[in-house]
């Protein structure tokens, strides 16, 4: 018996682009900032895209065929940052300089203050017990 088909079937592939997000220390987006994207292949860099971020500090681009490593430079009014990343998930460069969001920094600051105050109270109570 021949196979019956009740519905058409469609298949479509989609390669999602890469999102770059740039912001200042307080969390404000780097709107309209200059962005330069370098494609890195076999250790050689070439300028792939020169453009500007949108009003939210975002920029989207499609990866270049055969390139899995990029370096991005974003600059605006004397402020500049760069990041190198790999599409393969391999770590590239140092991520230790990544900045915490403002709320996380505030909470961490209070944690340090409470920790120091707690240690001071502990040593103060030990000192008064020994006297």
Buried (B, 14 or more C-beta within 10 A) or exposed (E): EEEEEEEEEEEEEEEEEBEBEBBBEEEEBBBEBBBBBBBBEEEEEEEBBEEEBEEEBBBEBEBBEEBBBBBBBBBBEEEEBEBBBEEEEEEBEEEEEEEEEEEEEEEEEEEEEEEEEEEEEEEEEEEEEEE
